[in-house]
Amino acid sequence: MEQRIVGADTVRMLELGHPWIIADTFTRRWPKAKAGDLVELTDERGRPLAIALLDPADRIVARVLAHHSMQLDRGWIKKRLQAAITLRERYADLDDTSAYRLVNAEGDGLPGLTVDRYADYLMIQLYCEGWRPHLKLVTSVLQELLQPLGIYEKARPQNTRELEAVSDSKKYGRLLTGSAAPQRLEVQENGLSFLVALEEGLNTGLFLDQRENRRSLMPRMAGKRFLNLFAYTGAFSVAAAASGASQVTSVDVSPGYTDWNRANFSANRLNPKKHRFLVGDCMTRLAELATANEKFDIILMDPPSFSTTTKGRFTTRGGTSDLVAACLPLLVDGGLLICSSNHQKTDLADYLKELRRGALQAGAELWVIEQKGQPVDFPYPVTLPEGRYLKYLACVKG
């Protein structure tokens, strides 16, 4: 196995257990190699530090697989995948749920690789091209361990910002092995039915990391007026309606996702006509609702980390405070504002500052009564703070 020398800063990070090697002046001097090659990382004195998987073209040029000698073979992959399966069986509450994360990259010792389960199908995503040469082996082991009807790969294109607004129907998923899934595959989450797409779109239509947050919100919904901003395909909206919300208003800029939202209502025998589906920019719709003197008991804001429909105007840093300020006049006193962000580069302290700015701008008070993150099936190493990306805060308006 070839060796690669890393600088003092990277040595410190490796000694702290961080699994990423970021491109720097040292890595730029590395000999040329292919994505998927394994190398031994050493310090300048030749002291061995870790075994890493190369991805030379990426900002993260290598990801640590182990701190001792190893071979990236069937036995090693099988051991890691079986450990991931066992963790979910032991700790995750998956009753009445058939859609969840089976492998969470660094959180399961397989950095840059995720596997999601959708009923009888599996979905692989590669966040590191170093896994590409080993994909057939990973697929084969998954087939052996779980016998799914089919295994898909969902591509992770680099230009997701540009594609997000136009990718409703484009196929980014491909069948690797087994039989094809229906165009809309029905899965279960917390006893509710949701339709997912394993081929179409950049995402499948259901964000699995919000499962427990949806479950926690359901008991609070009976008789409440609920506003779901950036509703996407309406998973929170369905959960609210199924839990007895008196009216659910879903707002999303995409007509395609809004139709999908309605289909999810119908899949649960919920009458879409009893609720509202508004297509348009959320800030514009909030202004219209304020002009109409509408009030809500619970408002959820779960925006993307960036917006493609407003030329980048909305970002988590800077846009969140304006969004909070626009929501608060529509919320009854004592109502709940649920603020959620999956932006990895914004930590909780900075996110709370955005909420504070929004509350001050609106002249209102907010009390955080609950703080949540991603569920059990999205574990992360304590050595990788970036792995704790999901921020979900329930706030009471004063």
C-alpha positions in Angstrom: 0.0 0.0 0.0 1.4 3.4 -1.0 2.1 6.0 1.6 1.0 9.7 1.6 2.6 12.3 3.8 0.3 14.8 5.6 1.1 18.1 7.2 1.1 19.0 10.9 -2.4 20.4 10.9 -3.8 17.2 9.4 -1.8 15.1 11.8 -3.5 17.0 14.7 -6.9 16.4 13.2 -6.2 12.7 12.7 -5.0 12.4 16.2 -8.2 13.9 17.4 -10.1 11.3 15.3 -11.4 13.5 12.5 -11.9 11.3 9.5 -11.4 13.9 6.7 -8.2 15.0 4.9 -8.8 18.4 3.4 -6.8 19.4 0.3 -3.8 21.6 1.3 -0.2 22.2 0.1 0.8 18.7 1.3 -1.9 16.8 -0.6 -1.3 18.8 -3.7 2.2 17.3 -3.8 0.9 13.8 -3.6 1.6 11.5 -6.6 -1.3 11.1 -8.9 -3.7 8.3 -8.0 -7.2 7.1 -8.8 -10.3 7.6 -6.8 -10.9 4.4 -4.7 -7.2 3.7 -4.1 -6.3 3.0 -0.5 -3.2 4.7 1.0 -1.4 4.8 4.3 -1.2 8.3 5.8 2.0 9.2 7.6 3.5 12.2 9.2 6.7 13.8 7.9 8.8 11.3 9.9 7.0 8.3 8.4 4.9 7.5 11.4 1.8 5.6 10.3 -1.5 7.4 11.2 -4.4 5.9 9.3 -5.6 4.0 6.2 -7.7 6.2 3.9 -9.8 6.0 0.8 -8.7 8.5 -1.9 -10.9 10.9 -3.8 -8.3 13.2 -5.3 -10.6 15.5 -7.2 -12.7 16.4 -4.2 -12.0 19.0 -1.5 -12.0 16.1 0.9 -9.2 14.3 -0.8 -9.2 11.2 1.4 -11.4 9.7 4.1 -10.2 7.5 7.0 -11.4 3.9 7.0 -9.2 2.6 9.9 -6.3 3.5 12.1 -4.7 0.0 11.6 -3.8 -2.3 8.8 -6.8 -3.4 6.7 -8.0 -4.6 3.3 -11.1 -3.1 1.6 -12.5 -6.5 0.8 -15.7 -8.4 1.1 -15.1 -9.4 4.7 -14.3 -5.8 5.9 -17.4 -4.4 4.1 -19.6 -7.1 5.4 -18.5 -6.5 9.0 -19.2 -2.8 8.7 -22.6 -3.2 7.1 -23.7 -5.8 9.6 -22.7 -3.5 12.4 -24.9 -0.8 10.9 -27.8 -3.1 10.6 -27.4 -4.3 14.2 -27.3 -0.8 15.5 -30.7 0.0 14.0 -32.2 -3.3 15.2 -31.0 -2.6 18.7 -31.6 1.1 19.2 -33.9 2.6 16.5 -37.7 2.7 17.1 -38.9 1.6 13.7 -42.3 0.2 14.5 -44.7 1.0 11.7 -41.8 2.4 9.7 -40.3 0.9 6.5 -38.2 3.9 5.4 -35.1 4.8 7.3 -31.3 5.2 7.0 -29.4 1.9 7.1 -25.8 3.3 6.7 -24.9 6.9 7.6 -21.5 7.3 6.2 -18.9 8.4 8.8 -21.5 7.5 11.6 -21.2 3.9 10.6 -17.5 3.7 9.7 -18.2 3.9 6.0 -17.3 7.6 5.3 -18.8 9.1 2.2 -21.4 6.2 1.7 -25.0 6.2 2.7 -27.7 3.5 2.3 -31.4 4.2 2.8 -34.1 1.6 3.1 -37.4 2.2 1.3 -39.7 -0.8 2.0 -38.2 -3.7 0.0 -35.7 -1.5 -1.8 -32.3 0.1 -1.0 -30.9 3.4 -2.1 -27.1 4.0 -2.2 -25.6 7.5 -2.4 -22.0 8.2 -2.9 -20.7 11.4 -1.4 -17.2 10.2 -2.1 -16.2 9.0 -5.6 -13.6 6.8 -3.9 -16.5 4.3 -3.4 -17.2 4.1 -7.1 -14.7 1.3 -7.9 -16.1 -0.7 -4.9 -19.8 -0.1 -5.6 -20.4 -3.6 -7.0 -18.8 -5.2 -3.9 -21.0 -3.1 -1.6 -24.1 -3.9 -3.6 -23.3 -7.6 -3.5 -22.9 -7.6 0.2 -26.1 -5.7 0.8 -27.9 -8.2 -1.4 -26.5 -11.1 0.6 -27.4 -9.5 4.0 -30.8 -8.1 3.2 -32.2 -9.7 0.0 -33.9 -6.5 -1.2 -36.1 -6.6 -4.3 -33.8 -4.0 -5.9 -30.9 -1.7 -5.1 -30.7 1.8 -6.6 -28.0 4.5 -6.7 -29.1 8.1 -6.5 -26.5 10.4 -8.2 -25.1 13.4 -6.3 -24.4 15.9 -9.0 -22.0 18.8 -8.1 -24.3 21.6 -9.4 -27.3 20.8 -7.1 -28.0 24.5 -6.6 -28.7 25.0 -10.3 -30.5 21.8 -10.7 -32.9 21.9 -7.7 -35.4 24.1 -9.3 -35.7 22.2 -12.5 -35.1 18.6 -11.3 -38.7 17.5 -10.4 -38.9 14.9 -13.2 -35.3 14.3 -14.3 -34.0 10.8 -13.4 -31.0 10.8 -11.1 -31.6 7.3 -9.8 -30.5 4.1 -11.5 -31.2 0.5 -10.7 -28.0 -1.4 -9.9 -29.5 -4.8 -9.3 -32.8 -6.6 -8.8 -36.2 -5.6 -10.1 -37.5 -2.0 -10.7 -39.6 -0.3 -8.1 -42.9 1.4 -9.0 -42.6 5.0 -10.2 -44.2 6.0 -6.9 -43.3 3.5 -4.2 -45.4 3.5 -1.0 -43.5 3.4 2.3 -44.5 3.6 5.9 -43.3 6.1 8.5 -44.9 6.2 12.0 -47.8 4.3 10.6 -48.5 6.8 7.8 -48.1 6.2 4.1 -45.8 8.2 1.8 -45.0 8.0 -1.9 -41.3 8.1 -2.8 -39.5 8.1 -6.2 -36.3 6.1 -6.4 -35.5 7.3 -10.0 -36.9 10.7 -10.4 -35.5 13.9 -8.9 -32.5 14.8 -6.8 -34.2 13.5 -3.7 -36.7 10.7 -3.1 -39.6 12.8 -1.7 -39.2 11.9 2.0 -36.5 13.4 4.2 -35.8 10.5 6.6 -33.9 12.5 9.2 -37.1 14.3 10.3 -39.0 11.1 11.2 -38.8 11.4 15.0 -39.4 15.2 14.8 -42.7 14.5 12.9 -43.6 12.0 15.5 -43.0 14.4 18.4 -45.1 17.1 16.7 -48.2 14.9 16.0 -49.6 14.8 19.6 -49.7 18.7 19.6 -51.7 19.0 16.4 -55.3 18.2 17.4 -57.6 21.1 16.6 -54.7 23.4 15.5 -54.2 25.5 12.5 -50.9 24.5 11.0 -48.8 26.4 8.4 -46.0 24.3 6.7 -43.5 26.5 4.9 -41.2 25.0 2.2 -43.6 22.0 2.5 -41.8 19.9 -0.2 -44.0 16.8 -0.6 -45.9 17.4 2.6 -44.7 14.8 5.1 -45.2 17.3 8.0 -48.5 18.3 6.5 -49.8 14.7 6.3 -48.6 14.1 9.9 -50.5 17.1 11.0 -53.7 16.3 9.2 -53.7 12.7 10.3 -53.3 13.9 13.9 -56.4 16.0 13.8 -55.2 19.5 12.8 -58.3 21.6 12.0 -56.6 23.1 8.9 -53.2 22.5 7.2 -51.8 25.1 4.9 -48.8 23.9 2.8 -46.7 26.4 0.9 -44.0 25.4 -1.6 -42.6 27.1 -4.8 -42.9 23.9 -6.8 -46.2 22.9 -8.5 -44.8 19.4 -8.9 -44.0 18.9 -5.2 -47.4 20.4 -4.3 -49.2 17.8 -6.4 -47.0 15.1 -4.7 -48.2 16.6 -1.4 -51.8 16.1 -2.4 -51.0 12.5 -3.5 -49.6 11.8 0.0 -52.8 13.1 1.5 -54.8 10.8 -0.7 -52.5 7.8 0.2 -53.6 8.3 3.8 -57.3 8.7 3.0 -57.1 12.3 4.0 -59.2 14.7 1.9 -56.9 17.3 0.3 -59.9 19.5 -0.3 -60.2 20.1 3.4 -56.8 21.7 3.5 -54.9 24.4 1.5 -52.0 24.0 -0.9 -50.4 27.3 -1.9 -47.8 27.5 -4.7 -45.3 30.3 -4.6 -42.4 31.9 -2.9 -42.8 31.5 0.9 -41.9 35.1 1.8 -44.5 36.4 -0.8 -47.1 34.0 0.5 -46.4 35.0 4.1 -46.9 38.7 3.2 -50.3 37.8 1.6 -51.4 35.8 4.6 -50.5 38.7 6.9 -52.5 41.1 4.7 -55.5 38.8 5.1 -55.0 38.8 8.9 -54.6 35.0 9.0 -53.5 33.4 12.2 -52.0 30.0 13.0 -51.3 28.0 16.1 -48.3 26.2 14.8 -45.9 27.3 12.0 -43.0 25.1 10.7 -40.2 26.7 8.7 -37.8 24.1 7.2 -36.2 25.9 4.3 -33.4 24.6 2.1 -29.9 25.8 2.9 -30.2 27.9 -0.2 -32.8 29.0 -2.7 -32.6 28.6 -6.4 -35.8 30.5 -7.2 -34.6 33.8 -5.9 -31.1 33.8 -7.3 -29.6 32.8 -3.9 -31.4 35.5 -1.9 -32.3 33.0 0.7 -29.5 31.4 2.6 -29.5 29.9 6.1 -27.2 32.7 7.3 -29.0 35.9 6.7 -32.3 34.6 5.4 -33.5 32.8 8.5 -33.9 36.0 10.6 -36.1 37.6 7.9 -38.2 34.4 7.7 -38.7 34.3 11.5 -39.7 38.0 11.4 -42.3 37.3 8.7 -43.7 34.3 10.5 -44.2 35.8 14.0 -47.1 38.2 13.1 -49.1 35.2 11.8 -48.6 33.2 15.0 -51.0 33.4 17.9 -49.5 34.3 21.3 -48.5 31.1 23.0 -48.3 29.4 19.5 -45.4 27.2 18.4 -42.8 28.3 15.8 -40.8 25.2 14.7 -37.5 26.2 13.2 -35.5 23.6 11.4 -32.3 23.7 9.4 -30.1 21.0 7.9 -27.3 23.4 7.0 -24.1 21.6 8.1 -22.0 24.8 8.2 -24.3 26.7 10.5 -23.9 25.5 14.1 -26.5 25.7 16.8 -25.2 28.9 18.4 -25.2 30.8 15.1 -28.6 29.5 14.2 -30.0 30.7 17.6 -28.5 34.2 16.7 -30.6 34.2 13.5 -33.7 33.3 15.5 -32.9 36.1 18.0 -32.5 38.6 15.2 -35.8 37.6 13.7 -37.6 37.8 17.0 -36.2 41.3 17.7 -37.1 42.4 14.2 -40.7 41.4 14.8 -40.8 42.8 18.3 -41.8 39.5 19.8 -40.3 37.1 22.3 -39.4 33.4 21.6 -38.8 30.7 24.2 -37.1 27.5 23.1 -38.9 24.6 24.8 -37.5 21.7 22.8 -34.3 21.0 20.9 -33.9 18.0 18.6 -31.6 16.7 15.9 -31.4 13.7 13.6 -32.8 10.3 14.7 -31.0 7.2 15.9 -30.4 5.9 12.4 -28.3 9.0 11.6 -25.5 8.5 14.0 -22.3 10.5 13.9 -18.9 10.1 15.5 -18.0 12.4 18.4 -14.9 13.2 16.5 -16.9 14.7 13.6 -18.9 17.7 14.8 -20.0 18.2 11.2 -22.0 15.0 11.5 -24.5 16.8 13.9 -26.1 18.9 11.2 -29.8 18.9 11.8 -31.2 21.7 14.1 -34.8 21.5 15.1 -36.2 23.9 17.7 -39.7 24.2 19.0 -40.2 27.8 20.2 -43.2 29.4 22.0 -44.1 33.0 21.0 -44.5 35.3 23.9 
